[in-house]
Amino acid sequence: MSRLVMPTRILIVGGGGREHALAWKLGAEPGVNEIVVTPGSDAIAAEPRVRRVAGVDPLDPAAVVAVARERAVELVVVGPEAPLAAGVADALADAGIPVFGPTAAAARIESSKAFCHEIADATDIPMARAETFDRAAPAIAHARAEARRSGRGVVIKDDGLAAGKGVAVCDDGDEAAAAIETLFASGSGLLVVEERLRGPEASVIAICDGQRAIALPAARDHKRLLDGDAGPNTGGMGAYSPLGDLSEEEVERIVATIHRPILAELARRGTPFRGFLYAGLILTERGPYLLECNARLGDPEAQVILPRLASAIGPLLLAAARGRLPDGDGRVGDGDGDGDAPDRLAVLPGTSVGIVLAAAGYPESPRRGDAITGLNDAAATGALVFHAGTRRTAEGGFETDGGRVLTVVGRGSDVAAARIAAERGADAISWAGMQRRNDIASTGAPEAEPAAPAGAAR
């Protein structure tokens, strides 16, 4: 049986906070000689052993393949969802380059909400009731009826990647009708009308090789813009890990009852999923319900999960890309996986809390070009600062260049200590119009609402 091996040269596709955290983690692992990031960012390129290849369109499969070949990488890790939907993983696989990230067909688990429901139905995974519509009138009639039946309103979702305009959480039928009309008027061809579920949320992500799955530590993100879970939904304004209301054993059960059945069904359909499979969950009195699936590592969850890992993940990502994760108690496959890693990843003691700092105007119309101060002061507190939307200025500093600009991560012995550390780091940073929440990890589990859609302003 072959052993796990560390890829010495890794290409990361993307340039946000998730990709910064991946570069930071992988670049520090023994045996890695170089991390190449495209298109990357100036801040990511400042990490040890990281090189940036700028000017590459991450949605151009041929361009990404060319970078991988030119740099002779041994593994490609695709970070964001849009390149996956564009077929970047397909092109890399066709070129014989190991890629950790699903094909476009497998990534439909995220890029089509209707498809996610279809897979959940086929595998008897509990999920919010939903109907799909290609016309406004029947969608409005159903939404009004569902809002009356539940008394909790409904959720309206664009089926696909919707550039930040595809989810509406509606308190009643009138709001739902307006949202449906707006989405169809903006060019949406297919909408999903879901029942609105409530309860604490959790993000459970697994490293998958098409058959097997190894769980990462669970995390919880805060999707609303403002304190007290008020304001519009965003891509996430902060996160923390681990969760007091979801044990490691419960995470393993979730992977066994949600992730592995999804993997088996996708494999049965001829579209095996190799990558990070993200399950967004609501923890109800009847047990966990699936809210959504993503085909990649969550953001900002990555920024609080990766610093907690006590072992290298490079060998696991390469093994998964080859379809050969180690066999374990939860094995789906045929017993031919590589065999020298534990079923559960080792973690460092303590807690991580991440606070997202967002640009003025986020999420509707983020403002760019505001000078950022205090980055060195934040680092001096011991906090980790991951850049999501920044660019270097001619003077050598940084300015805002996106919606979610930074994630400041504090670590501590428990959630209170980690939160204090994160706030101390975040307090040191400022720019004109900066937005942040002051209650991340302090108010208990937020009520679960749908995440901002894939492609939302970051």
C-alpha positions in Angstrom: 0.0 0.0 0.0 1.5 3.4 -1.0 2.1 6.1 1.5 0.9 9.6 1.6 3.4 12.1 0.0 3.7 15.8 0.3 3.5 17.7 -3.0 6.5 20.0 -3.2 5.1 22.6 -5.5 1.4 23.5 -5.3 -0.7 26.0 -7.3 -3.6 27.7 -5.6 -6.3 29.2 -7.9 -7.9 32.3 -6.4 -7.0 35.5 -4.6 -9.3 36.0 -1.6 -9.1 35.4 2.1 -9.7 31.6 1.8 -6.8 31.4 -0.7 -4.6 33.5 1.6 -5.3 31.1 4.5 -4.6 28.1 2.3 -1.3 29.6 1.1 -0.4 30.4 4.7 -1.2 26.8 5.9 0.3 24.9 2.9 3.4 27.1 2.7 4.4 26.3 6.3 4.1 22.5 5.9 7.3 20.5 5.9 8.3 19.4 2.4 6.6 22.2 0.5 9.2 24.1 -1.6 6.9 26.6 -3.3 3.3 27.8 -3.3 2.2 29.4 -6.6 -1.0 31.5 -6.4 -2.9 32.8 -9.4 -4.2 35.5 -9.8 -3.3 35.9 -6.1 -2.7 39.2 -4.4 0.2 41.3 -3.2 -0.5 40.3 0.4 -0.7 36.6 -0.3 2.6 36.8 -2.2 4.3 38.2 0.9 3.9 34.9 2.7 7.0 32.7 2.9 7.6 30.4 0.0 4.7 31.9 -2.0 5.0 33.2 -5.5 2.3 35.1 -7.4 1.4 34.8 -11.1 -0.7 37.8 -11.7 -2.8 38.7 -14.8 -4.3 35.2 -15.2 -8.0 34.9 -15.6 -9.0 32.1 -13.1 -12.1 31.4 -15.3 -10.0 30.5 -18.3 -9.2 26.8 -18.0 -6.5 26.9 -20.7 -4.7 29.8 -18.9 -4.7 27.9 -15.6 -3.4 24.8 -17.2 -0.6 26.8 -18.8 0.5 28.2 -15.4 0.4 24.7 -13.9 2.6 23.3 -16.6 5.0 26.2 -16.7 5.5 26.0 -12.9 5.6 22.2 -13.0 3.3 21.9 -10.0 2.4 18.6 -8.5 -1.0 19.7 -7.2 -3.6 22.4 -8.0 -6.1 23.5 -5.4 -9.0 25.5 -6.8 -10.3 27.9 -4.2 -13.4 29.8 -5.4 -16.6 28.4 -6.9 -16.6 30.3 -10.2 -13.5 28.6 -11.7 -15.0 25.2 -10.7 -18.2 26.0 -12.6 -16.2 27.2 -15.5 -14.5 23.8 -15.9 -11.0 24.6 -14.6 -10.8 21.3 -12.7 -11.9 19.4 -15.8 -9.2 21.0 -18.0 -6.5 20.3 -15.4 -7.6 16.6 -15.1 -7.7 16.3 -18.9 -4.1 17.6 -18.9 -3.0 14.9 -16.4 -2.4 17.4 -13.6 -3.7 16.4 -10.1 -6.4 18.8 -9.1 -8.2 19.1 -5.8 -11.5 20.6 -6.8 -14.6 19.0 -8.4 -15.4 18.9 -12.1 -18.1 21.4 -13.4 -20.6 18.5 -13.4 -19.9 17.6 -9.7 -19.7 21.3 -8.7 -23.4 21.6 -9.7 -24.0 20.6 -6.1 -23.3 24.3 -5.5 -23.9 26.0 -8.9 -27.5 24.7 -9.1 -29.6 24.8 -6.0 -32.3 22.7 -7.7 -29.6 20.0 -8.3 -28.6 20.1 -4.7 -32.2 19.4 -3.7 -32.4 16.6 -6.3 -29.3 14.9 -4.8 -30.7 15.3 -1.3 -34.0 13.8 -2.3 -32.3 10.9 -4.0 -30.3 10.1 -0.8 -33.0 10.9 1.8 -31.0 13.7 3.3 -33.2 16.0 5.4 -33.4 19.4 3.6 -35.8 22.3 3.5 -38.8 21.6 1.4 -38.5 23.3 -2.0 -40.1 23.8 -5.4 -38.4 25.0 -8.6 -40.1 27.4 -11.0 -39.3 28.9 -14.4 -42.2 31.4 -14.4 -43.2 34.1 -11.9 -46.9 33.5 -11.5 -46.8 29.9 -10.1 -43.7 30.7 -8.0 -45.6 33.6 -6.4 -48.7 31.5 -5.8 -46.6 28.7 -4.1 -44.6 31.2 -2.1 -47.7 32.9 -0.7 -49.2 29.5 0.2 -45.9 28.4 1.9 -45.7 31.6 3.8 -49.2 31.2 5.1 -48.7 27.6 6.0 -45.5 28.0 7.9 -46.1 31.4 9.5 -42.3 31.9 9.1 -42.1 33.3 5.6 -40.1 31.8 2.7 -36.7 31.9 1.1 -36.4 32.7 -2.6 -33.2 31.6 -4.4 -31.8 32.1 -7.9 -30.9 28.6 -9.0 -27.4 29.4 -10.2 -24.4 31.6 -9.5 -26.1 35.0 -9.1 -23.4 37.6 -8.6 -24.8 38.7 -5.2 -28.4 39.2 -6.2 -29.8 35.7 -5.8 -31.2 35.1 -2.3 -34.1 36.8 -0.6 -35.2 35.9 2.9 -38.9 37.0 3.0 -41.1 37.4 6.1 -44.4 37.1 4.2 -46.0 36.4 0.9 -45.9 40.0 -0.3 -42.1 40.2 0.2 -41.7 36.9 -1.6 -43.8 38.1 -4.6 -41.7 41.2 -4.9 -38.5 39.2 -4.7 -39.6 36.8 -7.3 -40.6 39.5 -9.7 -37.2 41.2 -9.2 -35.2 38.1 -9.7 -37.0 37.1 -12.9 -36.8 40.7 -14.2 -33.1 40.6 -13.6 -32.7 37.6 -15.9 -33.0 34.6 -13.6 -34.3 31.7 -15.6 -35.0 29.4 -12.7 -35.9 30.1 -9.1 -36.2 27.8 -6.0 -38.8 28.6 -3.4 -37.8 27.1 0.0 -39.5 26.8 3.4 -37.7 29.0 5.9 -36.1 27.0 8.6 -34.7 28.4 11.9 -32.2 27.2 14.3 -28.4 27.4 15.0 -26.3 27.0 12.0 -23.1 25.0 11.4 -20.6 24.5 8.6 -19.2 21.0 8.3 -16.6 20.6 5.5 -14.9 17.4 4.4 -11.9 16.5 2.3 -13.3 14.2 -0.4 -11.8 11.9 -3.0 -14.9 10.9 -4.9 -15.7 8.0 -2.4 -14.2 8.8 1.0 -14.5 11.8 3.2 -12.4 13.1 6.1 -14.0 15.8 8.3 -12.5 19.2 9.1 -13.4 20.8 12.4 -16.8 22.3 12.4 -17.3 26.1 12.3 -20.1 28.6 12.5 -20.2 31.8 10.4 -22.3 34.9 10.9 -23.9 35.9 7.6 -25.8 39.1 8.5 -24.0 42.4 8.1 -24.8 44.0 11.5 -24.6 43.1 15.2 -27.5 41.1 16.5 -27.8 39.3 13.2 -29.5 42.3 11.6 -29.1 43.8 8.2 -28.6 42.1 4.8 -27.1 38.7 4.2 -23.4 38.7 3.2 -20.8 36.2 2.3 -20.0 36.0 6.0 -18.9 38.6 8.5 -17.0 36.3 10.9 -16.7 32.8 12.1 -15.4 30.6 14.9 -14.4 27.0 15.6 -15.0 24.7 17.3 -18.7 24.7 18.3 -19.9 24.1 21.8 -23.2 22.5 20.5 -21.6 20.1 17.9 -19.1 17.5 19.2 -16.5 15.8 17.1 -18.6 12.6 17.3 -21.6 14.5 16.0 -19.5 15.9 13.1 -18.5 12.4 12.2 -22.2 11.3 12.1 -23.0 14.3 9.9 -20.3 13.3 7.5 -21.6 9.7 7.5 -25.2 10.7 6.9 -24.8 13.7 4.6 -21.4 13.9 2.9 -20.8 10.3 2.1 -24.3 9.6 0.7 -23.9 12.7 -1.5 -20.5 11.4 -2.7 -22.0 8.0 -3.4 -24.9 9.4 -5.4 -22.6 11.7 -7.5 -20.3 8.8 -8.1 -23.3 6.6 -9.2 -24.2 9.3 -11.7 -20.7 9.3 -13.2 -19.6 12.6 -11.6 -17.4 11.8 -8.7 -16.7 14.7 -6.4 -13.0 15.4 -5.4 -12.6 18.5 -3.3 -13.9 20.2 -0.2 -17.6 19.4 0.2 -19.2 22.0 2.4 -22.5 21.3 4.1 -24.3 24.3 5.5 -26.6 23.0 8.2 -29.4 24.0 10.5 -29.4 22.1 13.8 -33.1 21.5 14.5 -34.9 19.6 17.3 -35.3 16.8 14.7 -31.6 16.7 13.9 -29.4 18.5 11.3 -31.0 19.6 8.1 -29.1 20.5 5.0 -29.5 24.1 4.0 -27.0 24.2 1.1 -23.9 22.6 -0.3 -20.8 24.3 -1.5 -18.2 22.8 -3.7 -15.2 24.4 -2.0 -13.8 25.5 1.4 -15.9 28.1 3.1 -14.9 31.7 3.5 -14.6 32.9 6.3 -14.7 29.4 7.8 -11.3 28.5 6.2 -9.6 31.3 8.1 -10.6 29.9 11.5 -10.4 26.2 10.6 -7.0 26.0 9.0 -5.1 27.6 12.0 -6.6 24.9 14.2 -5.1 22.0 12.3 -2.2 20.3 13.9 -1.2 18.2 11.0 -0.3 18.7 7.3 -3.1 18.7 4.8 -1.0 18.8 1.6 -0.6 15.0 1.4 -4.3 14.5 2.0 -5.3 17.0 -0.8 -2.9 15.2 -3.2 -4.3 11.8 -2.2 -7.8 13.1 -2.6 -7.0 14.5 -6.0 -5.8 11.1 -7.1 -8.9 9.4 -5.6 -6.9 7.7 -2.9 -7.7 9.1 0.5 -6.8 6.7 3.4 -9.5 4.1 4.1 -11.2 4.3 7.5 -14.3 3.4 9.4 -16.4 5.6 7.2 -15.0 4.3 3.9 -17.3 4.4 0.9 -15.0 2.8 -1.6 -13.3 -0.4 -2.4 -10.5 -0.5 0.0 -7.7 0.7 -2.3 -7.0 4.1 -0.7 -3.6 5.1 0.7 -3.4 4.1 4.2 -1.4 6.0 6.8 -3.6 8.9 8.0 -6.2 9.0 10.8 -9.9 9.3 10.0 -10.1 12.5 12.0 -7.6 15.4 11.6 -5.6 16.3 14.6 -6.3 19.7 15.9 -4.6 22.2 18.2 -6.2 22.9 21.6 -8.3 26.0 21.9 -10.5 28.1 19.7 -10.2 30.4 16.7 -12.4 33.5 16.1 -12.3 35.5 12.9 -13.8 39.0 12.4 -14.3 40.2 8.8 -13.6 43.8 8.1 -15.6 45.0 5.1 -15.5 48.0 2.8 -17.9 50.9 2.8 -21.0 50.1 0.8 -20.7 46.4 1.2 -22.5 44.2 0.3 -24.5 46.2 -2.3 -21.7 48.4 -3.8 -18.3 48.1 -2.1 -16.0 51.1 -2.3 -12.5 50.6 -3.4 -9.4 52.7 -2.9 -9.6 53.6 0.8 -6.2 53.5 2.5 -5.8 50.9 5.2 -3.9 51.7 8.4 -2.9 49.5 11.4 -2.0 46.2 9.7 1.4 46.0 11.4 -0.2 46.9 14.7 -2.7 44.2 14.3 0.0 41.6 13.5 1.9 42.8 16.6 -1.0 41.7 18.8 -0.5 38.1 17.6 -3.6 38.1 15.4 -3.5 36.5 12.0 -4.6 38.9 9.2 -5.8 37.3 6.0 -6.4 39.6 3.0 -9.5 39.1 0.9 -9.8 42.4 -1.0 -6.7 44.6 -0.9 -4.1 45.9 -3.2 -0.7 47.5 -2.6 -0.4 51.2 -3.1 2.5 53.0 -4.8 3.6 54.1 -1.3 3.9 50.5 -0.2 0.8 50.3 1.9 -2.5 48.6 1.2 -5.9 49.9 0.2 -9.4 48.4 -0.1 -10.1 46.5 -3.4 -13.2 44.4 -2.6 -16.2 43.9 -0.4 -14.9 41.7 2.4 -11.4 43.2 2.8 -9.7 41.4 5.7 -10.3 38.6 8.2 -8.6 39.1 11.5 -8.2 35.8 13.4 -7.6 35.5 17.1 -6.7 32.3 18.9 -7.2 31.5 22.6 -7.8 28.8 25.1 -11.6 29.2 24.7 -14.0 31.1 22.7 -13.9 34.1 25.1 -10.1 34.4 24.9 -10.0 33.9 21.2 -12.7 36.6 20.7 -10.7 39.1 22.8 -7.6 38.3 20.7 -9.5 38.8 17.4 -11.1 42.1 18.6 -7.7 43.4 19.8 -6.3 42.8 16.3 -9.4 44.2 14.5 -9.4 47.3 16.7 -5.9 48.2 15.4 -7.1 48.4 11.8 -9.1 51.2 10.2 -10.0 52.9 6.9 -12.8 55.3 5.9 -16.2 53.6 6.1 -14.9 50.3 7.4 -17.7 47.9 8.5 -17.4 45.1 11.1 -19.5 43.3 13.6 -18.7 43.5 17.3 -20.5 40.4 18.4 -18.9 37.6 16.5 -18.9 34.4 18.7 -20.4 36.4 21.6 -24.1 36.0 21.2 -24.5 32.2 20.8 -25.4 30.5 17.6 -27.1 32.8 15.1 -30.4 31.8 13.6 -29.6 30.1 10.3 -30.4 32.0 7.1 -29.3 31.2 3.6 -25.8 32.3 2.7 -25.1 34.9 0.1 -25.2 33.1 -3.3 -22.1 31.9 -5.0 -20.5 34.8 -6.8 -21.6 37.4 -4.3 -19.5 40.5 -3.7 -16.7 39.4 -1.5 
